[in-house]
Amino acid sequence: MFSALIMTPVSDPSSFSTVSKCATKHLNLIYHVDFDKRVLKGKVALTLEVLEDKFSSLTLDSKDLKIFKVSANGQAAQFEVGTKHKSKGSPLEITLPFELSRGQHVIVEIEYETSPSATALQWLTPTQTVGKKHPYLFSQCQATHCRSMIPCQDSPSVKHTYYAQVSVPKELVALMSALHDGQVPDPSDSSRVIYRFRQPVPMPSYLIAIVVGAVESREIGPRSRVWSEKENVDEAAFEFSETETMLKTAESLAGPYVWGQYDLLVMPPSFPYGGMENPCLTFVTPTVLAGDKSLAGVIAHEISHSWTGNLVTNRNWEHFWLNEGHTVYIERMIARCMESEHLRQFKGIGGWKELQESFGANNVLTNLVPNLHEVDTDEAFSSVPYEKGFALLYHLEELLGGPEVFMGFVKSYIQLFAYGTVTTEEWKNYLFTYFKDKVRNNALVLEYIDASYLYARFPGLCPKKKKDLINNKNANGMYACTALCQRWVKAKEEDLASFTEEDVKKLKSPQLIEFMALLLQEEPLPLSHVKKMQEVYQLNSVKNAEVRFRWLRICVRAHWEEAVPLALKMATEQGRMKFTRPLFKEVYNFSKYSDKALNTFKENRGALHPVTAMLVAKDLKING
């Protein structure tokens, strides 16, 4: 069942763990969730396989943990918490009371407590929830934050199963990235209940997830439920009603879904990402509740991760594009199957434009395979692994035989590396093996897979065909967006009367989003134009968060002062980094309101996720 591939040892610059000396095979977790102190009181038992002879010590990752006791096979073990690194946390050095040989196993048990400021956890007060009655806890471990809630080998190169027991106040529900295994009263406290979970499929530490809150669920398919606070659970059930169709479509493309259950959890507004592919329980931002299923791509993306990312995993974060590029590719293949090839191309072009906004051309993080030595993985996060990765795969698809042929390779790649981890070099070697006849006769393929694409920065990034698609007036709905954008850009004052609500009536949500994105690539529009746009299109009343976010940026850039409070409201009433960071930056760059942006951030910092707060502070040049 599990991949028997021999993996090339690759060091992990983002981890202290001695992954070459031993590997975690199973993790047994006991948690007591303390909302008053904002800590998890924990005990973890790591079952480790020894990979060398004369093994007597190991290093685990930890971050701001209070370690009380360590034992190995029931015997007390010496331990020391090393010097804290600026982003990696602290090495936990453990010395065993005995020596072991290669192939043996040892159970290392650690009693500990998390810090109230653990970077993996966000503790919400009742007022920060939709229901306003109960507190809420959620975790976000990707990329390197699991070490702040569990001392572990916090590297994606290590995959293990896990079992967990979580004690919570009985009016709350606990959920994890695992299958439910029942619940029992807490024998030590009648006001609490213990929820149990099991994850039988090996997975990396960054996919361990926990949520505790007043949530309930609705069934949305034979293997799916949607969870959220009761106030929006029915809206979520409507929004995600096509989940089973997406799962079946993904299975037809990539092979069987191995995780059993596929549930969705609509997160509180401060959740920093669009979604997180935690196995059995995808976390999703409430900003996708648009009321028209127009943002279903977020779900297709997280479903696709069940194969690329969760089943086949990047060996370290320098190879993150293997997770995300392939996931975007499968996500857009789902769109192709459920909608059309035109939609797939449209999404690809939109993603390309988003990529161009990410960085300056010479930033080292525009490398598809960046060097992450002494780089904080949170600061490296961008659309590069997603969209540059997708662009490479799309280009290869065109060179090697089209969507069906290339999807055959992706499916074969998943089967080969399933339950294991992979590097870019191994992916490349398998690509050349799979397409050996075509590669031999096609120098173009070799040209795009060598260092000039994988390890280079932006120049020369865009495959020619991508440009052809953008310029194809009829192929994919892009022309209508481009034409309307150019009408506004070129319009003089006397032309404004020619714009009517009919301009946007025929545009679907993805096209409206693209129209806005195109305007953001141009010089700021005159204020008179933006006011006219609101008058005829009524964009202030649009609920779709992707449209609203871009519209408010256009308004602030035009120095429309009435838009400033609206932009700051959107930046703070939800915490998705994709929206919050650019909105704060736009207001900050409007010099008259720079102080307003700073003060608004400082007032709301405590309500933002710790990673979001850290990155917005850097954006606004706030130290400390």
C-alpha positions in Angstrom: 0.0 0.0 0.0 2.6 2.5 1.0 5.3 3.8 -1.4 8.5 1.7 -1.3 10.5 4.3 -3.1 14.0 4.9 -1.8 14.1 8.6 -1.0 17.2 10.8 -1.6 18.2 12.3 1.7 17.6 16.1 1.6 18.3 18.4 4.5 15.5 20.6 5.7 16.7 24.2 6.3 13.5 25.0 8.2 13.9 22.3 10.8 16.2 21.3 13.7 15.1 17.7 13.7 17.5 14.9 13.1 15.5 13.3 10.3 18.5 11.2 9.1 18.9 9.5 12.5 15.2 8.6 13.2 11.7 8.9 11.8 8.4 9.4 13.5 6.0 6.6 12.5 3.1 7.4 14.9 2.1 10.2 17.2 -0.3 9.7 20.2 -1.6 13.0 21.5 -3.5 14.0 24.7 -4.7 17.6 25.0 -6.5 19.5 27.7 -7.8 22.8 26.2 -7.6 25.6 28.7 -9.4 28.7 27.4 -8.8 30.7 30.5 -5.0 30.5 30.3 -5.0 30.1 26.4 -2.8 27.0 26.5 -3.0 23.4 25.5 -1.7 21.1 28.3 -0.4 18.2 26.4 1.3 14.8 26.4 2.6 13.4 23.2 4.1 9.9 22.6 6.2 9.7 19.5 6.9 6.2 18.1 10.3 6.6 16.3 12.0 4.2 14.0 15.8 4.3 14.4 17.7 4.8 11.2 21.4 4.3 12.4 23.3 2.1 14.8 24.5 3.2 18.2 21.5 5.6 18.4 21.2 7.4 21.8 20.2 11.0 21.2 17.8 13.0 19.0 16.7 16.5 18.3 13.1 17.6 17.9 11.6 20.9 16.9 9.9 23.1 19.5 8.8 26.7 19.7 7.9 28.5 23.0 6.9 25.2 24.7 7.2 24.6 28.4 8.7 21.0 28.6 8.0 19.3 31.9 9.2 15.7 31.5 10.6 13.4 28.8 10.8 9.6 28.9 11.9 6.9 26.5 10.2 3.5 26.7 9.0 4.5 30.2 12.4 5.5 31.5 13.3 9.1 32.4 15.4 10.8 29.7 17.5 13.9 29.9 16.5 16.9 27.8 17.6 20.4 27.0 15.9 23.2 25.1 18.4 25.0 22.9 18.8 28.6 21.9 15.8 30.2 20.3 16.1 31.0 16.5 14.4 34.0 15.1 11.9 31.9 13.1 12.6 28.2 13.6 12.0 28.0 17.4 14.3 26.0 19.6 15.9 22.6 19.2 14.8 20.1 21.9 17.8 17.9 22.5 16.9 14.5 24.1 19.4 12.0 25.4 18.1 8.4 25.8 19.0 6.3 28.8 20.0 3.5 26.5 21.5 2.8 23.0 19.5 1.4 20.1 20.3 -0.1 16.7 19.0 0.6 13.2 15.5 -0.8 12.7 14.5 -0.7 16.3 11.7 1.5 17.6 11.4 3.7 20.7 8.5 5.6 22.2 9.5 9.0 23.4 6.9 10.6 25.7 6.9 14.3 26.4 4.7 16.2 28.9 4.4 19.9 28.0 2.3 23.0 27.7 2.0 25.5 24.8 2.5 29.2 25.2 -0.5 31.7 25.1 1.3 33.2 22.1 1.9 29.9 20.2 2.1 30.8 16.5 0.1 27.8 15.5 -2.9 28.7 17.6 -5.4 31.6 17.6 -7.6 31.9 20.6 -10.7 34.0 19.9 -12.9 35.7 22.5 -16.7 35.2 22.2 -17.0 38.7 20.6 -14.7 37.6 17.8 -17.0 34.8 16.8 -20.2 34.9 14.8 -22.4 33.6 17.7 -20.8 36.0 20.3 -21.4 33.5 23.2 -18.5 31.1 23.3 -14.7 31.2 22.8 -13.1 29.5 19.8 -9.7 28.0 19.1 -8.1 27.0 15.8 -4.7 26.0 14.6 -2.7 26.7 11.4 0.5 24.6 11.3 1.7 25.1 7.8 4.5 25.6 7.2 6.5 25.4 10.4 4.2 26.1 13.3 3.3 22.6 14.5 6.4 22.8 16.7 4.6 25.5 18.7 1.8 23.1 19.7 3.6 19.7 19.6 7.3 18.9 20.1 7.9 16.9 16.9 10.0 16.3 13.8 8.4 19.3 12.1 9.5 18.6 8.6 7.4 17.5 5.7 10.0 14.8 5.0 8.6 12.8 7.9 5.1 11.2 7.6 3.2 9.5 10.4 -0.2 8.4 11.5 -1.7 9.9 14.7 -4.3 9.3 17.4 -5.6 12.1 19.7 -7.8 12.6 22.7 -8.9 16.2 23.4 -10.6 17.4 26.6 -12.9 20.5 26.1 -15.8 22.2 27.9 -18.9 20.1 27.1 -20.8 23.0 25.5 -18.1 23.0 22.8 -17.1 20.6 20.0 -13.6 19.5 19.1 -12.6 18.7 15.5 -9.3 17.5 14.1 -7.7 16.6 10.7 -8.6 13.0 11.3 -11.6 10.6 11.5 -13.9 10.8 14.5 -13.5 8.0 17.0 -16.2 8.8 19.4 -16.5 10.9 22.6 -16.7 10.2 26.3 -17.2 12.2 29.5 -13.9 13.5 31.0 -13.5 11.3 34.1 -11.5 14.0 35.9 -14.0 16.8 35.3 -17.8 16.4 34.8 -18.0 19.8 33.0 -15.8 18.5 30.2 -15.9 15.9 27.4 -13.1 14.1 25.6 -13.3 13.8 21.8 -11.2 11.1 20.1 -9.7 11.0 16.7 -7.6 8.7 14.5 -5.7 9.3 11.3 -4.7 6.0 9.8 -3.0 7.5 6.7 0.6 8.7 7.2 0.9 12.5 6.9 3.4 15.3 7.7 3.2 17.3 10.9 2.0 20.5 9.2 -1.3 18.8 8.5 -2.2 18.2 12.1 -5.1 20.6 12.9 -7.4 21.3 15.8 -10.5 23.4 16.2 -12.6 23.9 19.4 -15.8 26.0 19.2 -19.6 26.1 19.2 -19.9 24.5 15.8 -22.5 22.2 14.2 -22.7 20.4 10.9 -24.9 19.6 7.9 -24.5 16.6 5.6 -23.7 17.7 2.1 -22.7 14.3 0.6 -22.2 10.6 1.3 -18.7 11.3 2.7 -18.9 15.0 3.5 -20.3 17.3 6.2 -19.9 21.1 6.4 -19.1 22.5 9.9 -19.4 26.1 11.1 -21.0 28.2 13.7 -24.8 27.7 13.5 -25.4 31.2 12.2 -24.0 30.4 8.8 -24.1 26.6 8.6 -27.1 26.5 6.2 -25.5 29.1 3.9 -22.3 27.0 3.8 -24.3 23.9 3.0 -25.8 25.6 0.0 -22.4 27.1 -1.1 -20.6 23.7 -0.9 -23.4 21.4 -2.2 -21.3 20.4 -5.3 -18.5 18.9 -3.1 -19.2 15.3 -3.9 -19.3 16.1 -7.7 -15.9 17.7 -7.3 -14.5 14.8 -5.3 -15.7 12.3 -8.0 -14.3 14.5 -10.7 -10.9 14.6 -8.9 -11.0 10.8 -8.4 -11.6 10.4 -12.2 -8.5 12.5 -12.8 -6.1 11.5 -10.0 -7.2 8.1 -8.6 -9.1 7.0 -5.5 -9.6 9.4 -2.5 -7.8 7.6 0.3 -8.7 9.7 3.4 -12.3 8.4 4.0 -14.1 11.5 5.1 -14.0 14.9 3.3 -15.5 17.5 5.6 -15.3 21.3 5.3 -15.1 23.8 8.2 -16.0 27.4 7.6 -13.5 29.3 9.8 -13.9 32.5 11.8 -13.2 35.7 9.8 -9.6 36.0 11.1 -8.5 32.8 9.4 -5.4 34.0 7.3 -5.7 31.8 4.2 -8.3 31.0 1.5 -8.3 27.4 2.6 -6.1 24.8 4.3 -6.1 21.2 3.1 -6.1 19.5 6.5 -6.9 15.8 5.8 -10.5 14.8 6.4 -11.3 18.4 7.4 -10.6 21.3 4.9 -10.5 24.7 6.6 -12.1 27.4 4.4 -12.3 31.2 4.8 -15.8 32.6 5.3 -15.0 35.1 2.5 -16.0 32.4 0.0 -19.6 32.6 1.1 -20.6 34.7 -1.9 -24.1 33.4 -2.2 -23.7 32.3 -5.8 -21.1 29.4 -5.7 -18.8 31.7 -7.8 -15.8 31.0 -5.5 -16.0 27.2 -5.7 -12.4 27.2 -7.0 -11.2 27.4 -3.5 -12.8 24.1 -2.7 -11.6 22.5 -5.9 -8.1 23.5 -4.9 -8.3 22.1 -1.4 -9.9 18.8 -2.7 -7.0 18.5 -5.2 -4.5 18.7 -2.3 -5.8 15.3 -1.1 -3.5 13.9 -3.8 -0.8 16.5 -4.4 0.4 17.8 -1.0 -1.2 15.4 1.3 -0.6 12.0 -0.4 2.5 13.1 -2.3 4.3 15.8 -0.3 7.2 18.1 -0.9 10.3 16.9 1.0 11.1 20.3 2.3 9.6 23.8 1.8 12.1 24.7 -1.0 10.1 22.2 -3.1 6.7 23.7 -2.2 5.8 24.2 -5.8 5.5 20.5 -6.2 2.5 20.7 -3.7 1.0 23.9 -5.1 1.8 23.9 -8.8 0.3 20.4 -9.3 -2.7 21.2 -7.0 -3.5 24.3 -9.1 -3.1 22.1 -12.3 -5.6 19.5 -10.9 -8.0 22.3 -9.6 -8.1 23.8 -13.1 -8.6 20.3 -14.7 -11.6 19.9 -12.4 -12.9 23.3 -13.8 -12.3 21.9 -17.3 -14.3 18.8 -16.6 -17.2 20.5 -14.7 -17.3 23.7 -16.8 -15.1 24.1 -19.9 -11.6 24.4 -21.3 -12.3 28.1 -21.8 -12.8 28.5 -18.0 -9.5 26.6 -17.3 -7.6 29.0 -19.6 -9.3 32.0 -18.2 -8.3 31.0 -14.7 -4.7 30.3 -15.9 -4.4 33.8 -17.3 -5.9 35.4 -14.2 -3.4 33.5 -12.1 -0.6 34.7 -14.3 -1.5 38.3 -13.7 -1.7 37.7 -10.0 1.8 36.2 -10.1 3.2 39.3 -11.8 1.9 41.4 -8.9 3.7 39.2 -6.3 7.3 40.4 -6.4 9.9 42.5 -8.2 11.6 40.6 -10.9 14.9 40.1 -9.1 13.5 38.9 -5.8 15.1 35.5 -5.0 11.7 34.2 -3.9 10.5 34.3 -7.5 12.7 31.2 -8.0 10.4 28.2 -8.4 12.9 26.4 -6.1 14.1 29.1 -3.7 17.0 28.8 -1.2 15.3 28.9 2.3 18.4 28.8 4.5 17.7 31.5 7.2 14.5 32.5 5.5 11.2 32.5 7.4 8.8 30.3 5.5 5.9 32.7 6.3 7.7 35.6 4.6 8.4 33.4 1.5 4.7 32.6 1.0 3.4 34.0 -2.3 1.7 33.0 -5.5 5.0 31.9 -7.1 4.8 28.2 -6.3 1.1 28.2 -7.3 1.2 30.1 -10.6 4.7 29.8 -11.8 4.4 26.0 -11.0 1.1 25.8 -12.9 2.6 27.8 -15.8 5.4 25.3 -16.1 3.0 22.3 -16.0 0.7 23.9 -18.5 3.6 24.6 -20.9 4.8 21.0 -20.6 1.2 19.8 -21.3 1.2 21.7 -24.6 4.7 20.4 -25.6 4.0 16.8 -24.6 0.5 16.0 -26.1 -2.3 18.0 -24.5 -4.4 17.8 -21.3 -5.4 14.1 -21.4 -1.8 13.0 -22.0 -0.2 15.2 -19.4 -2.9 14.4 -16.8 -1.9 10.8 -17.4 1.6 11.7 -16.3 0.3 13.5 -13.2 -1.8 10.5 -12.2 1.1 8.2 -12.7 3.4 10.5 -10.7 0.9 10.5 -7.8 0.7 6.7 -7.9 4.5 6.3 -7.9 5.2 8.8 -5.0 1.9 8.1 -3.0 2.4 8.1 0.8 5.9 9.4 0.3 7.7 12.7 -0.3 9.5 14.1 -3.4 12.0 16.6 -4.6 12.1 18.6 -7.8 15.0 16.5 -9.1 13.0 13.3 -8.5 9.9 14.8 -10.2 12.1 15.9 -13.2 13.7 12.4 -13.5 10.3 10.7 -13.5 9.0 13.2 -16.1 11.9 12.4 -18.4 11.3 8.6 -17.8 7.6 8.8 -18.5 8.0 10.9 -21.7 11.4 9.4 -22.7 10.5 9.1 -26.4 9.3 12.7 -26.6 12.0 14.2 -24.5 14.7 12.6 -26.7 13.3 14.4 -29.7 12.2 17.6 -28.1 14.9 20.0 -26.9 12.2 22.5 -25.9 11.2 20.3 -23.0 14.8 20.1 -21.7 15.2 23.8 -22.1 12.2 24.6 -19.9 13.0 22.0 -17.2 16.6 23.0 -16.6 18.0 25.5 -14.2 16.8 28.5 -16.3 13.2 27.8 -15.2 13.4 25.9 -12.0 16.0 28.0 -10.3 15.8 31.4 -12.1 14.0 34.6 -11.2 11.3 36.3 -13.3 13.0 37.2 -16.6 11.9 34.9 -19.4 9.2 33.3 -17.2 6.2 33.4 -19.4 5.7 30.7 -22.0 4.8 32.2 -25.4 1.6 30.2 -25.6 0.4 32.0 -22.4 0.7 35.3 -24.2 -1.1 33.9 -27.2 -4.0 32.9 -25.0 -4.2 36.4 -23.5 -4.5 37.8 -27.0 -7.0 35.3 -28.3 -10.2 37.5 -28.4 -12.7 34.7 -28.5 -11.1 31.7 -26.7 -11.8 32.3 -23.1 -13.9 35.4 -22.2 -10.8 37.5 -21.5 -11.4 39.9 -24.4 -14.6 41.3 -22.8 -12.6 42.1 -19.6 -9.7 43.6 -21.5 -11.9 45.7 -23.8 -13.9 47.1 -20.9 -10.8 47.9 -19.0 -9.3 49.8 -21.9 -12.5 51.8 -22.4 -12.2 53.1 -18.9 -8.5 53.7 -19.1 -8.8 55.7 -22.4 -12.0 57.5 -21.5 -12.0 61.3 -21.3 -14.4 63.2 -19.1 -16.8 63.7 -22.0 -16.9 59.9 -22.6 -18.1 58.9 -19.2 -21.8 59.2 -20.2 -21.3 56.2 -22.6 -20.9 53.8 -19.7 -24.0 51.9 -18.5 -24.9 49.0 -16.2 -25.2 46.9 -19.4 -21.4 46.9 -19.6 -21.1 44.4 -16.7 -24.5 42.6 -16.9 -23.1 39.9 -19.2 -19.9 39.4 -17.2 -19.8 36.4 -14.9 -18.1 36.8 -11.5 -14.7 35.5 -12.7 -14.8 38.1 -15.5 -15.8 40.9 -13.2 -12.8 39.9 -10.9 -10.5 39.9 -14.0 -11.8 43.3 -15.2 -10.9 44.7 -11.7 -7.5 43.0 -11.7 -6.7 44.5 -15.2 -7.6 48.0 -13.9 -5.2 47.5 -11.0 -2.3 46.9 -13.5 -2.9 50.3 -15.0 -2.2 53.8 -13.7 -4.8 54.9 -11.1 -8.0 56.0 -12.7 -9.1 59.7 -12.2 -11.5 60.1 -9.2 -14.3 61.2 -11.6 -14.0 57.9 -13.5 -14.2 55.8 -10.3 -17.2 57.8 -9.0 -19.0 57.2 -12.4 -18.1 53.5 -12.2 -19.9 53.3 -8.8 -22.8 55.2 -10.1 -23.4 52.9 -13.1 -22.2 49.5 -11.8 -23.1 49.9 -8.1 -20.0 48.0 -7.0 -20.2 49.1 -3.4 -23.1 46.7 -3.0 -21.3 43.6 -4.4 -20.9 40.8 -1.8 -18.3 38.8 -3.6 -15.2 39.3 -1.6 -12.8 38.9 -4.5 -14.6 41.7 -6.4 -15.1 44.0 -3.4 -11.4 43.7 -2.4 -10.2 44.8 -5.9 -12.8 47.5 -6.2 -11.8 49.1 -2.9 -8.2 49.1 -3.9 -9.1 50.9 -7.2 -11.1 53.5 -5.2 -8.3 54.2 -2.7 -5.7 54.5 -5.5 -8.0 57.1 -7.1 -7.9 58.9 -3.7 -11.6 58.6 -3.2 -11.7 59.5 0.5 -15.1 57.9 1.1 -13.5 54.5 0.3 -10.9 54.7 3.0 -13.1 53.6 5.9 -14.7 50.9 3.7 -11.2 49.5 2.8 -10.1 49.6 6.5 -13.3 47.9 7.5 -12.8 45.1 5.0 -9.1 44.8 6.1 -10.2 44.3 9.7 -13.6 42.5 9.7 -11.9 39.5 8.1 -8.2 38.5 8.3 -7.5 36.6 5.0 -4.0 37.8 4.2 -4.7 38.0 0.4 -7.2 40.8 1.2 -6.0 42.3 4.5 -2.3 43.0 3.5 -3.0 44.8 0.2 -5.9 46.8 1.7 -3.7 48.1 4.5 -0.9 48.9 2.1 -3.2 50.8 -0.3 -4.5 53.1 2.5 -1.0 53.5 4.0 0.3 54.6 0.5 -2.5 57.3 0.4 -0.3 59.7 2.3 -3.2 61.7 3.8 -4.3 58.5 5.5 -1.0 56.7 6.3 -1.5 57.4 10.0 -5.1 56.2 9.8 -3.8 52.9 8.4 -1.2 52.6 11.2 -3.7 53.4 14.0 -6.4 51.1 12.6 -3.9 48.3 12.5 -2.6 48.9 16.0 -6.2 49.0 17.3 -7.1 45.7 15.6 -3.7 43.8 15.8 -4.9 41.6 18.7 -7.8 40.3 16.7 -5.6 39.3 13.7 -3.9 35.9 13.4 -0.3 36.2 14.7 1.2 35.5 11.2 -1.1 38.1 9.6 -0.2 40.6 12.2 3.5 40.0 11.8 3.4 40.5 8.0 1.1 43.5 8.1 3.4 45.1 10.6 6.3 44.6 8.2 4.2 46.0 5.3 3.5 49.1 7.3 7.2 49.4 8.5 6.3 48.9 12.1 9.1 47.5 14.3 8.2 45.2 17.2 
